[in-house]
Amino acid sequence: MAHASIRIDPDAVVAPLDRRIFGGFVEHLGRHVYDGIYEPGHAAADELGFRKDVTALVKELGVSTIRYPGGNFVSGYRWEDGVGPREQRPVRRDLAWHALETNQVGLNEFATWLQQLDSELMLAVNLGTRGIQEALDLLEYTNHPSGTALSDLRAEHGYPDPWNVTMWCLGNEMDGPWQTGFMTADDYGKLAARTGQAMKAAQRDLQLVACGSSGSSMPTFGEWERTVLEHAYDHVDFVSAHAYYQERGGDLDSYLASAADMRYFIDTVVATADHVKHRRKSDKTIMISFDEWNIWYLDEHQASDEVNDEWRIAPRQLEDVYSVADAVVFGSLLMTLLERHDRVRSASLAQLVNVIAPIMTEPGGPAWKQTTFFPFSVTSRLAQGQVLRPEVHAQSVESTVYGANSAVDCVATDGEDGSAIFLLNRSREAVEVTVDVSALERGTIAEAVTLWDEDVYAKNTMEQPDRVGLRDAQASLADGALTIRLEPISWTQSASHDPSVRHEVPGEHAARRGPRRA
């Protein structure tokens, strides 16, 4: 067994935790909305048609904000189609995913559903086929209290209270040639600036997200961000980043090191944004909204006929089934977002149900958790207080694509009622880790769980929904040192509580319990 050591210093603070880092993303794509979160004929459907079993799982996942309604979908979306009497709503063609959109779920239904989740709404406006006026109209309909044409129209539709959405995306992936209405950085930057100025004239406290690069492999990466921000810096607060990963060519070691690319992506965008800041002599710092990230079998999708010449309602698209290895990489990506939390202040897991998702459903049938569900739900529930940057000493693992990377990654959080440590072992052997937690003054292990399996490609399916899950980790705490075993290719978490604050969790391996902490 290999060995590693970690020291956690409560003064090595990355940033106070902003819960928007645990955001999600719902797009009108495939079976995400229809036959996913919304299925009126299902036995578990509520009075609005949303599946209560799916709602319970999304709530357990712990998403703080949800970005809506796209994604590529938004660049052809007319928001007016999704409000008002359902029987009067038109069916439209969605060019992004070559499907038919019934508009039976729109802004008001979706925002109402989010109230059940205690999640905030993050809206995207269509800057692909529409523009400034439509963005202002949607803002008025969504946020203005009353006494104007569109706020009164919302009240006529049965929603007298405004939704008070404060975070808005100015379009989606406008650098991508696949995007309806895609633009050059110069054209988009000018449009984002004008749209941002107008929206903030209507409501000053908005937080606006400009489109960054849709991937670090884009030929315009870096230059896109610089050009867009040269135009829009004064009118936006965030720049977006999108990244998806998958194993290619059986190169598992490179796949397990995917976080190296995410770090490069973040660091490059930060350097570019700060370059523009200094050129403009601005006192404002642009943050990153990593509002699309996940594992996605993109190569398989592009080789399939999921998107074809048929115009279908809610076709099965992008329904990837995730393995243990996928979940371990997924956990490492979430850890990386926390490691860079000083600049990544918002993030959205893309997506939530059926479409590259941690939750799967079958029409008229069950809902179940994918392997990726577990790292997200545990981290969202336990992370609190301050994000800390541990000092890690471990062996390296070589990879073809990303070179040498530490076998063990670690990030931690510490708050008034407990601390949590999140660990990754990307090597193919077990590692015994000794963590110096003496400065945290925690005396009890509240829980210690791990996600791993002898078969790294084991998956949960409708036939075997519980094939993969969390297991108890081998952990002990004595004299300020946490000793924990990391299984080969695994994601592991240990949470400790101050016994003077929390008395209800006895012993070293208490059951997993308690609400998600705010």
N, C-alpha and C positions, 0 to 999 in steps of 0.2 A: 504493500500500500504506500502511495506517495503521501507527502506531508506538506502542509502550507501553514503560514501564520498570517494573522490579520490583526491590526491594531485600530481601534475605533476611538477617535478623539472627538468629544462633543463640541470642541471649538472649530473643527474642520467642517464648517457649514457651507454647503452648496447654496442653499436658499431655503426660506420658509416654504413649506409645502402648499402649493396651490392645487386644489382638488380638480381643477380643470384638466390636469394632466391625465386624469382617468376618464376622459370623454369617449363617446362612441360616435357612430355614424350610421344613419339610415338613408339609403338611396332607393328611389323607385327603380328597382333593377331585379329582374328574375322573380323569385318567390320571396323576396325580402318583406315587402309590405303585404301583398295579397298571397294568401296561403302561408304566410309567415307570422307576422305580428297580428294580422287582421284576417279573420276567417269567420264571417258571421254565422255560417251553418255548423260550426264545430260545437261539440257538446260543452266545451269549456269557454265558449264565447260569452263576453259580457254584453250589456245592453247596447254598447256602441259597436260591437262586432269584433273587439280585440280579444285574443285568446288569453284567458287568465293564467293558464299554465306557462305560457311564454312570458307574460308580464312578470310573473314570480321569478322566473329564471333571469330575466334582464335586471330585475331589482337586486337579486342575489349577486349578479355580476358586479354591480356597484358603479355603474356609469354616472358620472357627475353632470356632464353636458352631452347633448346629442346634436350633431350637425345634420342638417336637413335642407332640401330634399335631394341633394347631389353635391358632388359627383358630376359625371358627364351628363347625366339626365337634366341638370339644371340649365344647361346652355340652350335647351329648346323648350323650356317649361314656361307656361303661362299661369301664373299663380291664381289668376281669377277663375280658372277652370276648376279649381279645387275648393271653392267656397260657395255658399248658398245651398239651395235645395238639391239634394243628391240626384233626384230624378231629372233635373235640368242640366246636369253636368255633362259636357261633351266627352266623347271618346276621341283621343288624339293619337297620332303616330309619334312614337319616341324614336328619333333617329339615332340616338346614342347607342341603344342596345337593340334596335330593330324590333320593337315590340309595340303592343297597343296599351295605352294608359287609359283606364276607365275613370280616373279622378274621384273614385269613391272615398278615398282618404286624401284629405288636403290639410291645409294649415291648421284649421280649428280642431279637427278630429285628432291630429297628431299632437298638438299642444295640450289638448285635454288628456291624452294618453300619458304624456310626460308627467302630468301632475300625480299620477299614480306611482310614478317611479321616483319622485322627488328629484328629478333631473331638470336642468335648464336647457332651453332651446337655443340653438346656434343656427342662424339662417344664412343661406347662400342666395345671392341675387343673380339673375340671368344677365350676364354681360356678353353672351355669345351672339344671341339673335335679338336682344333687347338692349336697354340702356338706362340712362339716368332717370328719365321720367318714371319708368316702370319700377325702378328701385325705390324712388320716393313714394310712389303709390303704395307699394307693399309695406314700406315703413309706416306710412300713415294708417293704413288698415290694421297693422299689427300693434302699433304702440300708442297712437294718439288716443287720449281718454274718451273724448266725445265732442260733438259740436262741429265736426267737419263732415264732408260728404262721405269719405271712406270709413272714418271711425263710426259714423252713424249707420253705414251699411253693415259693418261688423255687428253692431247691436241688433239690426234687423235680422241678421242671420242667427241670432240667439246667443251672442257672446258680447255682452255689454262692457265687460272689463277688458282693458288692454292686456296683451301678453307680455309686455315689458321686456322684449328681447334686446339685449345690449351688445351681443357679439355677432358680427355680420361678415360674411365672406364676399369679397368683390369678384364674383365669378369663380370659375374652377378650371385649373390646368390650361390656362389660355396659351401656354407655350406649346401645347401638343397638337400635331397635325390631325389627330383623331378627333379633336374637340370641335363641335359645331361652332363656327364663327371664330376659330383660332386667329391669333394676331401676332405681329412682331412685338418685341419688348417695348419698342418706342411707342407703337400705337396703343398697346395695352396700358403702359405706364401713364400716358396722357388721359385715357379713359378712366382709369382707376383714380387718378388725382381729381378729375372733375366730379366723378361720382361720389368720392369720399368727401369732398368739400361740400357738395350739396346735401348729403345725408347728415353731416355734422351741423350744417346750418339749420336743419330741421330738428336735430336732437344732439346736443353737445356731448352727452356722456357716452355715446356709442364707442365701441372698440371695433375697429375695422381691420380686416385681414386682406392684404394684397396677395395675389397669386405669385408664389415663387416657382421654382423649377419643379416639374412633376417627376423628377428623378435625377440622381447625381450622374447618370450616364447620358443625359440629354446633351447634345452638342453645344447648346447655348448656356449650360449650367455655369453659374457665377456671373457671367456677363448679363444674363437675363435679370438676375436680382439687382445688379448694379444699375442697369438702365431703368428698370421699373422704379426703383427707389429714388433715383435722381429726379424723377418726375413727381412721385407720390409721397415722398418722405414726410412732408408736413401734414398729410391728411390721413395717414394710416398708423396703426399701432403694432401690427404683426405682419410678418411675411410667412407664407405657408411653405411647408416641405412635405413631400409625399415619397414613400419608399415601401417597396414590397420585396420579399426575398423568398427563394426556394432552393432546394438542393438540385444541382445540375450535374449530369454525367456521373452520378454515384460518388461525387466528391463531398463526403460527409464532413470532413475536417474543415474545408473552406466554408461550408454551410454553417457549421457551428460557430464560425468566426465572423458571421455577417454583421455583428454589432460594430466591427471595425469600419465598415462602410457607412453605417449610420453616424458614427462619431465624425468621420471625414465630412459627411454631408453637413452636419450641424456646424462644425468648426469653420467650414468654408463659408457658409451663409452668414455666420456671425462676423467673420473677418470682412466680408463684403459689405454688410450693413454698417459696420463700424467705420469702414473706409468712407462711405457716403456721409455718415454722421460727421466725421471730422472735416471732410471737404466742405460741408455746408455749415460748419461751426454750430451745429445744433446741440442743444442740451437734452434732447430726447433720445432714448435708446430703443431701437426696434427689437421686439421680441419675436420668437419663432412660434408659430402654431403648426405643430406636426400633425395636421388634421387628416392625414391618411397614412396608416402604417399597418402592416400585417404580413402574414405568410400568404402567398398567392401562387398557385401553380399556373403561372401566366403562359408558359410554353405550351402546356397541355391545352389550355383554353384557346390559344391562337391556332392550334392544330385541329381543333374540334369543329363541329358544325353547329355549335350552340347558337351562334348568331348567323342566321341564314335568311333566305328570301321570304320566309313566311312571316306574316304579321300576327303574332300570338299574344294572348293576355297571360302575363305571369309565367313565361316559360322557365324551365329549369336551366339556370345559367350560373356558372361559377360556384357550384356546390362542392367545393373541395372538402375532402375528409382527411382530418389531420392526425398525424402520428405523434408518438412520444418525442421523437427528434424535432418535429415541428414545434411542439409546445416548449421544449427547452430553448430553442432559438427565439421563439416568441417571448419567453421570459427574459432572455438576455436583452432583447430590444426594449422591453418595458424598463428594465434596469438602466439601460443607456439613457432613456428619456429622463429618468430621475438623476442620473449622473450629471446631465447637462441642464438641470432644472433652473440654473441661474438665468438661462436664456430661453429654454423651451418651457414656456409657461402655460401652454395649452396643447392638448393632443387629442386625436380622435381615432380610436380603433375602428378600422374599416374592414368588415362591417359587423352587424350584430346577429342577424338571423338568416340562416340558409345560404346567403351569398358570402363566400369566404368568411365564415362566421364561427363564433364559439358556441352557438346554439343552433340546433337543427330541428326541423319539424317534418311531419308527414301529414298531408291533407286528411282531415278526419281522424288522424292518428295521434301518436305521442310526440312529445318534445324531449330532447335529451342534450346533454352537455358534450361538446367536443373536448379534446385534450387541452386545447388552448384556453378553455374556460377557467381552468384552475389557477394558473399563475396570475391572471388578471384579477379574479375575484379575491384571492388571498391578499394580494398587494394592495388593492383598493380598500379592503377592510382594515388592514393593519397599519398602513403607512399614515403617519401623523406628525405634527410638530415641525421639526427641522429635518431637511435631507442632509445626510452626512457623507463625506468622502473618505472611506476607509483606506488605510495603507496596507497593501496586499503584497505578500512575498510568496511566490509559488513558481513551479516549473513552467516552462513554455511548451506550447503545442504548435507544431509547424503546419501550415496550410499552403496549398498551391497558389491560391488567389490573394490571401491577405498576409502571407508570411508568418512570422512567429507571434503568437498571442499568449497571454497568461492562461494557464490551465484553469485558474479560478478567478472569477469576477465577483465583486461584492459591492453592494450599496446598502446604506442603513438609514433609518429614520429614528428620531428621538423626540418624545413629547412628554407632557406632564404625567401621563398615566401609563407610559410604557415605551419600549423601544422595539424595533423590528429590524432584522438582518436578512437580506436576500442574497442568495449565493448561487453561483453557476459553476458546474464542473463540465468543461467541454472536452476533457480528456477521456480516454477509453479505459482508465483504471480508477479505482476508488481513491479518494483523497481524504485523509484525516486532517481537519483544519482546527487550529487552536486560535481562538479569537479573544484578544485582550479587551474585555468590556468593563474593566475595573473603574474607568472614569464615568461610566454610565450609571453606576450605583443601582443596578438592578439585581434583585435577589432571587427571582423565581422564573423558571421557564414556563410560560403560559401555554405554549404549543410549539411543536417542531414537526414540520411535515416536508415531504419530498415528493417530487414527480419524477418517476423513472420506471423502467421496466427492462427485464432481461432482453426483450425484443424491442429495439428502439423504433421499429416501424409498426408497433401495435397501435390500433385505433379503436375508437368507439363508433359503433354503428347502430342502426335501428334494431338489428337482431341482437347485438351485444352492446347495449348502451353504457354498461358499467365495466367494460373490459379494462379501461385505464382510469385511475383516479389517484387521489392523494394517499400516501402512506405515511405512517409515523417515521420520523427520522431518528437516528441514534444520536442523542445529544445529552450532555451533562454540563452542569454549571457549578464550579467550585473555586473559591478564592479569587474571584474576579476574572476567571478564564472559562470561556465556553468552548467545549470540545464537541465537534460535530462531524459526523461521517457523511461525505458527499459520494453518493454512488456514481458509477461511470455514466457520463452523458446524462446529467440530471440538473434539475432546478430545485432549490431547497430554501426553506424559510424557517427562521427561529424568532419567536417573539418573547420578550421578557417583560415582567411587570415589577414595579416597586411594591413589595409586600405591605409597605406602610400606607399605600394608596388603594391597592386592590387586594382584598382578602379572600375573594370568592374563588380563586383558582389555586387549589392545593397541588403539591407534588410537581414532578418534573414534566409529566406528559398529560396535562389536563385535556379534556375534550375540547374540540374547537367549538366556540360559542360566541354569543354576543352580537350586537348590531354593528353595522358598518359605522365607523367613527366619523364624525363630522370634523 
